[in-house]
Amino acid sequence: MRRILLFAYGTLLDRRVQRRVFGRTPATVAARLENWTVRRRAVRGRYPGIAPARGRMTLGRVLDLATGELRRADTYEDAPHLYRRRRVRVRLAGGTAPCWVYVPTVRAVPELPEAANRR
């Protein structure tokens, strides 16, 4: 089974949410996403979102998921309507790793820079 890495910075950090979405608590490791900043109530005034921000960083965790679990995360994050999945490189204790991350869509947060929505 192929493993997928997902950088979580908001509600997917909550173990109760993880159990509800994935049916288990995935293995995680601390990580940071450089040159992005988190806005706590960016999406619909309730949910966190990230935006490009040179010199800033977003702290989070990398979740180790199976392919089917990534589809469950897409459903939970209402992709592609509220969030769009994007490939990024995160910094871990031992180096860097490519991961998926959810970025708010322009529809969800019109004032976010368009750069946040490019692949």
Biotite code that builds the C-alpha atoms (Angstrom):
import biotite.structure as struc

atoms = struc.array([
    struc.Atom([0.000, 0.000, 0.000], chain_id="A", res_id=1, res_name="MET", atom_name="CA", element="C"),
    struc.Atom([1.346, 3.409, -1.028], chain_id="A", res_id=2, res_name="ARG", atom_name="CA", element="C"),
    struc.Atom([1.838, 5.956, 1.768], chain_id="A", res_id=3, res_name="ARG", atom_name="CA", element="C"),
    struc.Atom([0.879, 9.612, 1.388], chain_id="A", res_id=4, res_name="ILE", atom_name="CA", element="C"),
    struc.Atom([2.268, 12.498, 3.457], chain_id="A", res_id=5, res_name="LEU", atom_name="CA", element="C"),
    struc.Atom([-0.133, 15.312, 4.378], chain_id="A", res_id=6, res_name="LEU", atom_name="CA", element="C"),
    struc.Atom([0.935, 18.486, 6.198], chain_id="A", res_id=7, res_name="PHE", atom_name="CA", element="C"),
    struc.Atom([-1.769, 19.442, 8.717], chain_id="A", res_id=8, res_name="ALA", atom_name="CA", element="C"),
    struc.Atom([-1.899, 22.862, 10.378], chain_id="A", res_id=9, res_name="TYR", atom_name="CA", element="C"),
    struc.Atom([-5.499, 23.162, 11.572], chain_id="A", res_id=10, res_name="GLY", atom_name="CA", element="C"),
    struc.Atom([-8.404, 20.932, 12.501], chain_id="A", res_id=11, res_name="THR", atom_name="CA", element="C"),
    struc.Atom([-6.722, 17.765, 11.183], chain_id="A", res_id=12, res_name="LEU", atom_name="CA", element="C"),
    struc.Atom([-4.232, 18.097, 14.061], chain_id="A", res_id=13, res_name="LEU", atom_name="CA", element="C"),
    struc.Atom([-7.022, 17.130, 16.485], chain_id="A", res_id=14, res_name="ASP", atom_name="CA", element="C"),
    struc.Atom([-6.864, 13.401, 17.235], chain_id="A", res_id=15, res_name="ARG", atom_name="CA", element="C"),
    struc.Atom([-10.668, 13.218, 17.597], chain_id="A", res_id=16, res_name="ARG", atom_name="CA", element="C"),
    struc.Atom([-11.049, 14.677, 14.103], chain_id="A", res_id=17, res_name="VAL", atom_name="CA", element="C"),
    struc.Atom([-8.446, 12.220, 12.782], chain_id="A", res_id=18, res_name="GLN", atom_name="CA", element="C"),
    struc.Atom([-10.384, 9.275, 14.245], chain_id="A", res_id=19, res_name="ARG", atom_name="CA", element="C"),
    struc.Atom([-13.633, 10.586, 12.757], chain_id="A", res_id=20, res_name="ARG", atom_name="CA", element="C"),
    struc.Atom([-12.112, 11.188, 9.290], chain_id="A", res_id=21, res_name="VAL", atom_name="CA", element="C"),
    struc.Atom([-9.715, 8.224, 9.013], chain_id="A", res_id=22, res_name="PHE", atom_name="CA", element="C"),
    struc.Atom([-11.116, 5.739, 11.522], chain_id="A", res_id=23, res_name="GLY", atom_name="CA", element="C"),
    struc.Atom([-7.759, 5.808, 13.309], chain_id="A", res_id=24, res_name="ARG", atom_name="CA", element="C"),
    struc.Atom([-5.072, 8.147, 14.554], chain_id="A", res_id=25, res_name="THR", atom_name="CA", element="C"),
    struc.Atom([-2.314, 8.250, 11.892], chain_id="A", res_id=26, res_name="PRO", atom_name="CA", element="C"),
    struc.Atom([1.370, 8.391, 12.760], chain_id="A", res_id=27, res_name="ALA", atom_name="CA", element="C"),
    struc.Atom([2.594, 11.992, 12.712], chain_id="A", res_id=28, res_name="THR", atom_name="CA", element="C"),
    struc.Atom([5.840, 13.933, 12.918], chain_id="A", res_id=29, res_name="VAL", atom_name="CA", element="C"),
    struc.Atom([6.415, 17.620, 13.712], chain_id="A", res_id=30, res_name="ALA", atom_name="CA", element="C"),
    struc.Atom([7.082, 19.797, 10.659], chain_id="A", res_id=31, res_name="ALA", atom_name="CA", element="C"),
    struc.Atom([7.121, 23.376, 9.458], chain_id="A", res_id=32, res_name="ARG", atom_name="CA", element="C"),
    struc.Atom([6.095, 24.945, 6.193], chain_id="A", res_id=33, res_name="LEU", atom_name="CA", element="C"),
    struc.Atom([8.379, 27.862, 5.368], chain_id="A", res_id=34, res_name="GLU", atom_name="CA", element="C"),
    struc.Atom([7.232, 31.039, 3.587], chain_id="A", res_id=35, res_name="ASN", atom_name="CA", element="C"),
    struc.Atom([3.577, 30.424, 4.444], chain_id="A", res_id=36, res_name="TRP", atom_name="CA", element="C"),
    struc.Atom([1.501, 31.849, 7.296], chain_id="A", res_id=37, res_name="THR", atom_name="CA", element="C"),
    struc.Atom([-1.643, 30.500, 8.908], chain_id="A", res_id=38, res_name="VAL", atom_name="CA", element="C"),
    struc.Atom([-4.767, 32.577, 9.387], chain_id="A", res_id=39, res_name="ARG", atom_name="CA", element="C"),
    struc.Atom([-6.933, 31.079, 12.113], chain_id="A", res_id=40, res_name="ARG", atom_name="CA", element="C"),
    struc.Atom([-10.385, 32.065, 10.809], chain_id="A", res_id=41, res_name="ARG", atom_name="CA", element="C"),
    struc.Atom([-9.627, 32.509, 7.117], chain_id="A", res_id=42, res_name="ALA", atom_name="CA", element="C"),
    struc.Atom([-12.254, 30.215, 5.593], chain_id="A", res_id=43, res_name="VAL", atom_name="CA", element="C"),
    struc.Atom([-15.856, 31.264, 6.150], chain_id="A", res_id=44, res_name="ARG", atom_name="CA", element="C"),
    struc.Atom([-14.773, 33.015, 9.348], chain_id="A", res_id=45, res_name="GLY", atom_name="CA", element="C"),
    struc.Atom([-14.393, 29.642, 11.089], chain_id="A", res_id=46, res_name="ARG", atom_name="CA", element="C"),
    struc.Atom([-11.614, 27.504, 9.682], chain_id="A", res_id=47, res_name="TYR", atom_name="CA", element="C"),
    struc.Atom([-7.855, 28.040, 9.375], chain_id="A", res_id=48, res_name="PRO", atom_name="CA", element="C"),
    struc.Atom([-6.160, 28.624, 6.050], chain_id="A", res_id=49, res_name="GLY", atom_name="CA", element="C"),
    struc.Atom([-2.631, 29.333, 4.885], chain_id="A", res_id=50, res_name="ILE", atom_name="CA", element="C"),
    struc.Atom([-1.299, 31.979, 2.539], chain_id="A", res_id=51, res_name="ALA", atom_name="CA", element="C"),
    struc.Atom([2.139, 32.670, 1.047], chain_id="A", res_id=52, res_name="PRO", atom_name="CA", element="C"),
    struc.Atom([4.200, 34.965, 3.299], chain_id="A", res_id=53, res_name="ALA", atom_name="CA", element="C"),
    struc.Atom([7.930, 35.359, 2.657], chain_id="A", res_id=54, res_name="ARG", atom_name="CA", element="C"),
    struc.Atom([9.970, 34.897, 5.828], chain_id="A", res_id=55, res_name="GLY", atom_name="CA", element="C"),
    struc.Atom([7.086, 33.427, 7.850], chain_id="A", res_id=56, res_name="ARG", atom_name="CA", element="C"),
    struc.Atom([6.424, 29.817, 8.769], chain_id="A", res_id=57, res_name="MET", atom_name="CA", element="C"),
    struc.Atom([3.506, 27.607, 9.656], chain_id="A", res_id=58, res_name="THR", atom_name="CA", element="C"),
    struc.Atom([3.976, 24.916, 12.288], chain_id="A", res_id=59, res_name="LEU", atom_name="CA", element="C"),
    struc.Atom([2.124, 21.637, 11.976], chain_id="A", res_id=60, res_name="GLY", atom_name="CA", element="C"),
    struc.Atom([2.497, 17.900, 11.681], chain_id="A", res_id=61, res_name="ARG", atom_name="CA", element="C"),
    struc.Atom([2.921, 15.513, 8.766], chain_id="A", res_id=62, res_name="VAL", atom_name="CA", element="C"),
    struc.Atom([0.317, 12.760, 8.792], chain_id="A", res_id=63, res_name="LEU", atom_name="CA", element="C"),
    struc.Atom([1.231, 9.390, 7.255], chain_id="A", res_id=64, res_name="ASP", atom_name="CA", element="C"),
    struc.Atom([-1.830, 8.297, 5.249], chain_id="A", res_id=65, res_name="LEU", atom_name="CA", element="C"),
    struc.Atom([-2.895, 5.579, 2.842], chain_id="A", res_id=66, res_name="ALA", atom_name="CA", element="C"),
    struc.Atom([-4.263, 6.542, -0.596], chain_id="A", res_id=67, res_name="THR", atom_name="CA", element="C"),
    struc.Atom([-7.886, 6.010, 0.422], chain_id="A", res_id=68, res_name="GLY", atom_name="CA", element="C"),
    struc.Atom([-7.374, 8.153, 3.495], chain_id="A", res_id=69, res_name="GLU", atom_name="CA", element="C"),
    struc.Atom([-6.287, 11.082, 1.346], chain_id="A", res_id=70, res_name="LEU", atom_name="CA", element="C"),
    struc.Atom([-9.655, 10.890, -0.427], chain_id="A", res_id=71, res_name="ARG", atom_name="CA", element="C"),
    struc.Atom([-11.359, 10.985, 2.989], chain_id="A", res_id=72, res_name="ARG", atom_name="CA", element="C"),
    struc.Atom([-9.319, 14.084, 3.849], chain_id="A", res_id=73, res_name="ALA", atom_name="CA", element="C"),
    struc.Atom([-10.449, 15.661, 0.544], chain_id="A", res_id=74, res_name="ASP", atom_name="CA", element="C"),
    struc.Atom([-14.064, 15.070, 1.563], chain_id="A", res_id=75, res_name="THR", atom_name="CA", element="C"),
    struc.Atom([-13.487, 16.462, 5.062], chain_id="A", res_id=76, res_name="TYR", atom_name="CA", element="C"),
    struc.Atom([-11.757, 19.580, 3.667], chain_id="A", res_id=77, res_name="GLU", atom_name="CA", element="C"),
    struc.Atom([-14.497, 20.017, 1.033], chain_id="A", res_id=78, res_name="ASP", atom_name="CA", element="C"),
    struc.Atom([-11.935, 19.921, -1.780], chain_id="A", res_id=79, res_name="ALA", atom_name="CA", element="C"),
    struc.Atom([-12.013, 21.458, -4.327], chain_id="A", res_id=80, res_name="PRO", atom_name="CA", element="C"),
    struc.Atom([-14.662, 23.927, -3.102], chain_id="A", res_id=81, res_name="HIS", atom_name="CA", element="C"),
    struc.Atom([-13.228, 25.317, 0.162], chain_id="A", res_id=82, res_name="LEU", atom_name="CA", element="C"),
    struc.Atom([-9.680, 23.981, -0.077], chain_id="A", res_id=83, res_name="TYR", atom_name="CA", element="C"),
    struc.Atom([-7.400, 22.826, -2.870], chain_id="A", res_id=84, res_name="ARG", atom_name="CA", element="C"),
    struc.Atom([-4.747, 20.192, -2.354], chain_id="A", res_id=85, res_name="ARG", atom_name="CA", element="C"),
    struc.Atom([-1.263, 21.439, -3.276], chain_id="A", res_id=86, res_name="ARG", atom_name="CA", element="C"),
    struc.Atom([2.238, 19.891, -3.246], chain_id="A", res_id=87, res_name="ARG", atom_name="CA", element="C"),
    struc.Atom([4.756, 21.603, -0.967], chain_id="A", res_id=88, res_name="VAL", atom_name="CA", element="C"),
    struc.Atom([8.067, 20.768, 0.666], chain_id="A", res_id=89, res_name="ARG", atom_name="CA", element="C"),
    struc.Atom([8.109, 20.842, 4.480], chain_id="A", res_id=90, res_name="VAL", atom_name="CA", element="C"),
    struc.Atom([11.011, 20.915, 6.882], chain_id="A", res_id=91, res_name="ARG", atom_name="CA", element="C"),
    struc.Atom([11.336, 17.969, 9.281], chain_id="A", res_id=92, res_name="LEU", atom_name="CA", element="C"),
    struc.Atom([13.918, 17.316, 12.002], chain_id="A", res_id=93, res_name="ALA", atom_name="CA", element="C"),
    struc.Atom([16.070, 15.328, 9.554], chain_id="A", res_id=94, res_name="GLY", atom_name="CA", element="C"),
    struc.Atom([15.659, 17.377, 6.379], chain_id="A", res_id=95, res_name="GLY", atom_name="CA", element="C"),
    struc.Atom([12.758, 18.078, 4.049], chain_id="A", res_id=96, res_name="THR", atom_name="CA", element="C"),
    struc.Atom([9.941, 16.047, 2.522], chain_id="A", res_id=97, res_name="ALA", atom_name="CA", element="C"),
    struc.Atom([7.346, 16.576, -0.214], chain_id="A", res_id=98, res_name="PRO", atom_name="CA", element="C"),
    struc.Atom([3.807, 16.661, 1.174], chain_id="A", res_id=99, res_name="CYS", atom_name="CA", element="C"),
    struc.Atom([0.277, 17.557, 0.295], chain_id="A", res_id=100, res_name="TRP", atom_name="CA", element="C"),
    struc.Atom([-1.326, 20.520, 2.058], chain_id="A", res_id=101, res_name="VAL", atom_name="CA", element="C"),
    struc.Atom([-4.774, 22.096, 1.867], chain_id="A", res_id=102, res_name="TYR", atom_name="CA", element="C"),
    struc.Atom([-4.817, 25.740, 0.717], chain_id="A", res_id=103, res_name="VAL", atom_name="CA", element="C"),
    struc.Atom([-8.034, 27.793, 0.767], chain_id="A", res_id=104, res_name="PRO", atom_name="CA", element="C"),
    struc.Atom([-9.611, 28.466, -2.608], chain_id="A", res_id=105, res_name="THR", atom_name="CA", element="C"),
    struc.Atom([-10.322, 31.956, -3.886], chain_id="A", res_id=106, res_name="VAL", atom_name="CA", element="C"),
    struc.Atom([-14.041, 31.105, -3.611], chain_id="A", res_id=107, res_name="ARG", atom_name="CA", element="C"),
    struc.Atom([-13.603, 30.408, 0.121], chain_id="A", res_id=108, res_name="ALA", atom_name="CA", element="C"),
    struc.Atom([-11.376, 33.424, 0.850], chain_id="A", res_id=109, res_name="VAL", atom_name="CA", element="C"),
    struc.Atom([-11.467, 35.972, -1.990], chain_id="A", res_id=110, res_name="PRO", atom_name="CA", element="C"),
    struc.Atom([-8.866, 38.270, -0.406], chain_id="A", res_id=111, res_name="GLU", atom_name="CA", element="C"),
    struc.Atom([-6.097, 35.623, -0.381], chain_id="A", res_id=112, res_name="LEU", atom_name="CA", element="C"),
    struc.Atom([-3.368, 36.152, -2.967], chain_id="A", res_id=113, res_name="PRO", atom_name="CA", element="C"),
    struc.Atom([-3.930, 34.259, -6.201], chain_id="A", res_id=114, res_name="GLU", atom_name="CA", element="C"),
    struc.Atom([-0.462, 32.700, -5.754], chain_id="A", res_id=115, res_name="ALA", atom_name="CA", element="C"),
    struc.Atom([-1.884, 30.546, -2.966], chain_id="A", res_id=116, res_name="ALA", atom_name="CA", element="C"),
    struc.Atom([-4.122, 28.813, -5.464], chain_id="A", res_id=117, res_name="ASN", atom_name="CA", element="C"),
    struc.Atom([-1.546, 27.962, -8.139], chain_id="A", res_id=118, res_name="ARG", atom_name="CA", element="C"),
    struc.Atom([-0.198, 24.449, -8.393], chain_id="A", res_id=119, res_name="ARG", atom_name="CA", element="C"),
])
